Amino acid sequence: QVQLVESGGGLVQPGGSLRLSCAASRSIVSGYAVGWYRQAPGKQRELVARIPTWGITNYADSVKGRFSISRDNVKNTVDLQMNSLKPEDTAVYYCNAEKNAAQYWGQGTQVTVSS
């Protein structure tokens, strides 16, 4: 079992930046894919960025060039750097870890982009 805790959400103006961090309760190095998802009011949860167990990192088209995902295998953290934020990025952001079809989710952190 893996517990994930997100932090770093908040209110930011359009064009601003935020960095989200996800801390895992134990190692998520071996065999884990990790990612960030988001869910806006009235919409389905969608993928934002994901680092697979092998292969290239993938991003939603709507965030390419603005967001960057990274993982620290020593600290067992997964970060999401968000730049040039837009109002449409407003959502609850969730950290995810996946291994052998088992899915683990954090509780979510609210990101609000508004002037």
Phi, psi and chi 1 to 4 in degrees:
 res  aa     phi    psi   chi1   chi2   chi3   chi4
   1 GLN       -  137.2 -169.4   78.3  -35.5      -
   2 VAL  -123.4  129.8  177.7      -      -      -
   3 GLN  -104.7  136.3  -67.2 -179.7  -26.7      -
   4 LEU  -120.8  134.7  -56.7  171.8      -      -
   5 VAL  -128.2  120.0  178.7      -      -      -
   6 GLU   -92.5  155.1  -58.4   99.8  -25.4      -
   7 SER  -152.6  164.4   61.0      -      -      -
   8 GLY   104.8   -2.7      -      -      -      -
   9 GLY   -72.7  173.7      -      -      -      -
  10 GLY   160.2 -165.4      -      -      -      -
  11 LEU  -101.0  131.0  173.1   64.5      -      -
  12 VAL  -141.7  150.2   63.4      -      -      -
  13 GLN   -79.2  155.4  -68.2 -173.8  -18.7      -
  14 PRO   -54.9  137.6  -28.2   36.3      -      -
  15 GLY    90.3   -9.6      -      -      -      -
  16 GLY   -82.8 -175.8      -      -      -      -
  17 SER  -130.8  151.9  -62.7      -      -      -
  18 LEU  -143.6  152.8  -82.4  177.1      -      -
  19 ARG  -124.1  119.3 -172.5  175.7 -175.9   88.6
  20 LEU   -94.9  145.0  -54.8 -177.7      -      -
  21 SER  -130.1  145.2 -173.3      -      -      -
  22 CYS  -127.7  121.9  172.1      -      -      -
  23 ALA  -106.8  130.2      -      -      -      -
  24 ALA   -97.0  148.3      -      -      -      -
  25 SER   -75.5  -16.8   59.1      -      -      -
  26 ARG  -153.9 -180.0   63.9  178.2 -169.9   83.5
  27 SER   -59.1  132.8  175.5      -      -      -
  28 ILE  -123.0   33.9   51.2  171.8      -      -
  29 VAL   -83.2  -55.5  175.7      -      -      -
  30 SER   -79.7  110.7  178.9      -      -      -
  31 GLY    79.9    7.8      -      -      -      -
  32 TYR  -101.5  130.4  -77.8   89.6      -      -
  33 ALA   -89.0  144.4      -      -      -      -
  34 VAL  -131.2  153.3  -66.5      -      -      -
  35 GLY  -166.7  174.9      -      -      -      -
  36 TRP  -122.4  137.4  -74.8   91.1      -      -
  37 TYR  -126.5  164.7  -68.0   70.8      -      -
  38 ARG  -143.7  155.6   67.2 -173.3 -179.0 -173.3
  39 GLN  -139.7  117.1 -172.8  166.9   17.0      -
  40 ALA   -90.2  157.7      -      -      -      -
  41 PRO   -55.8  129.9  -25.7   34.6      -      -
  42 GLY    77.5    5.2      -      -      -      -
  43 LYS  -121.8  162.9  -64.3 -173.1  176.4 -178.8
  44 GLN   -77.9  155.7  -69.6 -172.3  -29.1      -
  45 ARG   -65.1  137.4 -169.1  173.5  -62.8 -171.5
  46 GLU  -131.9  153.4   64.2  175.6    1.7      -
  47 LEU   -70.7  136.5  171.2   70.7      -      -
  48 VAL  -103.4  -53.3  176.1      -      -      -
  49 ALA  -157.7  148.2      -      -      -      -
  50 ARG  -149.1  135.8 -175.9  174.2 -178.3  -94.0
  51 ILE  -105.6  110.7  -57.2  174.3      -      -
  52 PRO   -75.6  173.9   29.6  -34.0      -      -
  53 THR   -67.9  -30.0   51.8      -      -      -
  54 TRP  -149.1  158.8   61.4  -84.3      -      -
  55 GLY    99.3 -170.1      -      -      -      -
  56 ILE   -91.2  153.0   61.2  173.3      -      -
  57 THR   -68.4  139.7  -61.1      -      -      -
  58 ASN  -120.7  148.5   53.5  -54.2      -      -
  59 TYR  -127.6  150.8  -66.7   88.8      -      -
  60 ALA   -64.5  143.9      -      -      -      -
  61 ASP   -56.0  -34.7  -72.6  -17.7      -      -
  62 SER   -69.0  -15.6   59.0      -      -      -
  63 VAL  -117.2   -3.0  -52.9      -      -      -
  64 LYS   -58.0  135.1  -76.9 -179.3 -179.3  176.9
  65 GLY    83.9  -11.0      -      -      -      -
  66 ARG  -114.7  -35.1  -59.3 -171.5  -62.9  122.3
  67 PHE  -109.3  150.8  -70.2   12.9      -      -
  68 SER  -141.7  128.2  177.3      -      -      -
  69 ILE  -102.3  144.5 -172.4  172.8      -      -
  70 SER  -148.2  157.3   60.3      -      -      -
  71 ARG  -130.6  147.0   67.2 -171.1  -61.5  173.7
  72 ASP  -117.6  107.4 -173.8  -39.3      -      -
  73 ASN   -75.9   -9.7  -69.1  -26.0      -      -
  74 VAL   -88.0  -45.4  174.6      -      -      -
  75 LYS   -85.5   -9.9  -63.5  179.7  179.7  178.9
  76 ASN    56.9   49.9  -66.7  -44.6      -      -
  77 THR  -124.9  156.1   57.0      -      -      -
  78 VAL  -131.4  121.8 -176.8      -      -      -
  79 ASP  -111.2  154.1  -71.7   -4.6      -      -
  80 LEU  -130.8  109.7 -176.7   68.8      -      -
  81 GLN   -88.7  122.6  177.8   64.7   42.7      -
  82 MET  -118.1  117.6  -53.9 -174.4  -65.9      -
  83 ASN  -117.3  163.9  -60.4  -36.5      -      -
  84 SER    49.3   49.2  -58.0      -      -      -
  85 LEU   -66.1  145.6  -76.8  159.5      -      -
  86 LYS  -120.6  157.4  -55.9  175.2 -179.8 -180.0
  87 PRO   -55.2  -33.3  -29.3   36.8      -      -
  88 GLU   -71.7   -6.1   50.7  -95.9   41.9      -
  89 ASP   -83.2   -5.9  -66.0  -41.5      -      -
  90 THR   -61.2  125.5  -64.9      -      -      -
  91 ALA  -178.9  171.5      -      -      -      -
  92 VAL   -89.8  128.2  177.6      -      -      -
  93 TYR  -103.7  131.7  -76.1   70.1      -      -
  94 TYR  -119.2  136.8  -63.3   90.8      -      -
  95 CYS   -87.4  144.5 -179.3      -      -      -
  96 ASN  -137.0  140.9  170.2  -91.1      -      -
  97 ALA  -130.4  140.2      -      -      -      -
  98 GLU  -137.2  133.8  175.7 -173.3   -9.5      -
  99 LYS  -149.7  126.0 -178.6  176.9 -178.1  179.1
 100 ASN    51.5   44.5  -62.7  -27.5      -      -
 101 ALA    74.1   -2.6      -      -      -      -
 102 ALA   -84.9  130.2      -      -      -      -
 103 GLN  -112.1  136.5  -62.9  -89.4   -1.6      -
 104 TYR  -125.5  137.4  -55.2   97.1      -      -
 105 TRP  -129.3  147.3  -65.1   92.3      -      -
 106 GLY   -83.7 -179.7      -      -      -      -
 107 GLN   -83.8  -13.3   82.1  -72.1   -9.8      -
 108 GLY    96.1  151.4      -      -      -      -
 109 THR  -136.3  135.1 -175.0      -      -      -
 110 GLN   -80.9  131.7  176.9   70.9   45.3      -
 111 VAL  -120.0  123.4  171.7      -      -      -
 112 THR  -123.6  122.6  -58.3      -      -      -
 113 VAL  -110.5  110.6 -175.5      -      -      -
 114 SER  -159.8  147.4  175.3      -      -      -
 115 SER   -92.9      -   54.3      -      -      -
